[in-house]
Amino acid sequence: MDIIDLRSDTVTQPTPAMREAMAKAIVGDDVYGEDPTVNRLQEIASELTGKEAALYVVSGTMGNVAATLAHTQRGDEMICGLKSHIYRNEQGAMAALAGVQARPLEEEYDGTLDIQKIESAIQISDDHHPITRVVAIENSHNICGGVPISPAYIESLGKLTLQYGLRLHLDGARLFNAAAALGVSAKDLVGPADSVSICLSKGLCAPVGSVLCGDAEFIHRARRARKVLGGGMRQAGVLAAAGIIALTDMPARLVVDHQNATLLAKSLAALPGISLERNSASTNMVYFQLDEDVAYSGHEVSSSLKQEGVLLDLVSTRGFRAVTHYEINSDMIEHTVQVLNQVIAS
Ligand SMILES: *Cc1c(COP(=O)(O)O)cnc(C)c1O
């Protein structure tokens, strides 16, 4: 059997349809705004999110950083989750590149930030205080188990940010996974947001890129930010062509990944020595721990699995993440469970 790579959905390769579209893409210099394929991708992204405009960026990190630069001034504060990518996994970019201070709040069990805790964290006007400018939410929330966050929550958060004149940024790296799991459209999840960043290169299989969406004025500022971050690409239509397929054809099949995650979670739950973490298989992720009575460390289990051709993401000393995606089918899930069972029982 081929390698079963469950480390992340980022490992997905461009599909044959993507490679064909990439080869045939009509391109131009996107720094002049003249790449018709990039422009088409941006139009599609703005239609799907119901936002006025969109910008093709190199990565999800660049989408979040460009959004931060576009929303804030130096010395502003951003309320975000303690376990969010924007806080934990971007080298402190909001501080390092935008001069913005994080005000991290601990997520609730369901990946949301408690609305009352957010309200209490908003700075009152005082010369001592930074100015609270942005609230950032992640959907689906990766570290909270890939949990999708409901339109109802986003709506109530939107009321709060509107009331206090704050910007609402959604890190929607896996927004389409959240939408598929909740049975709603992407648009239903981003209504009150001032900006949303969506990865094309994860479960949607594009080789490169994210789209950042918002109103025209915001996108104008984000475009300047993208340029200073080194993200002004030239004939980027070669890549955007795959992004178009990512946005139009790929979201509909994410339910298959979620079914495979559910199959994995159910099978793991039945294995002695394994405990599932919260929210597992609510989208395409399964987090689990090795129980104390398992004689091997996470690292040992990880290497033994690797020898058998199964790759998992080791996230803590005894904790793993498995992510289902386009290149994983139910046979591979069954094989993974068998191999894991053998490894921990041996
Ligand atoms: C992957 C990810 C990002 C960053 O995307 P890159 O393309 O890896 O820079 C941002 N937020 C979340 C929640 C992610 O999972």
The ligand as an SDF file (V2000), in Angstrom:
LIG
                    3D

 15 15  0  0  0  0  0  0  0  0999 V2000
   -2.7920   26.4300    7.9980 C   0  0  0  0  0  0  0  0  0  0  0  0
   -3.4330   27.5080    8.7880 C   0  0  0  0  0  0  0  0  0  0  0  0
   -3.0830   28.8450    8.6090 C   0  0  0  0  0  0  0  0  0  0  0  0
   -1.8830   29.2800    7.8000 C   0  0  0  0  0  0  0  0  0  0  0  0
   -1.8250   28.8450    6.5000 O   0  0  0  0  0  0  0  0  0  0  0  0
   -0.3920   28.6560    5.7810 P   0  0  0  0  0  0  0  0  0  0  0  0
   -0.7870   28.5580    4.3510 O   0  0  0  0  0  0  0  0  0  0  0  0
    0.2100   27.4220    6.3530 O   0  0  0  0  0  0  0  0  0  0  0  0
    0.4150   29.8750    6.0730 O   0  0  0  0  0  0  0  0  0  0  0  0
   -3.7930   29.7980    9.3050 C   0  0  0  0  0  0  0  0  0  0  0  0
   -4.7850   29.4480   10.1380 N   0  0  0  0  0  0  0  0  0  0  0  0
   -5.1310   28.1820   10.3460 C   0  0  0  0  0  0  0  0  0  0  0  0
   -6.2630   27.8790   11.2680 C   0  0  0  0  0  0  0  0  0  0  0  0
   -4.4630   27.1630    9.6870 C   0  0  0  0  0  0  0  0  0  0  0  0
   -4.8100   25.8930    9.9120 O   0  0  0  0  0  0  0  0  0  0  0  0
  1  2  1  0
  2  3  1  0
  2 14  2  0
  3  4  1  0
  3 10  2  0
  4  5  1  0
  5  6  1  0
  6  7  2  0
  6  8  1  0
  6  9  1  0
 10 11  1  0
 11 12  2  0
 12 13  1  0
 12 14  1  0
 14 15  1  0
M  END
$$$$
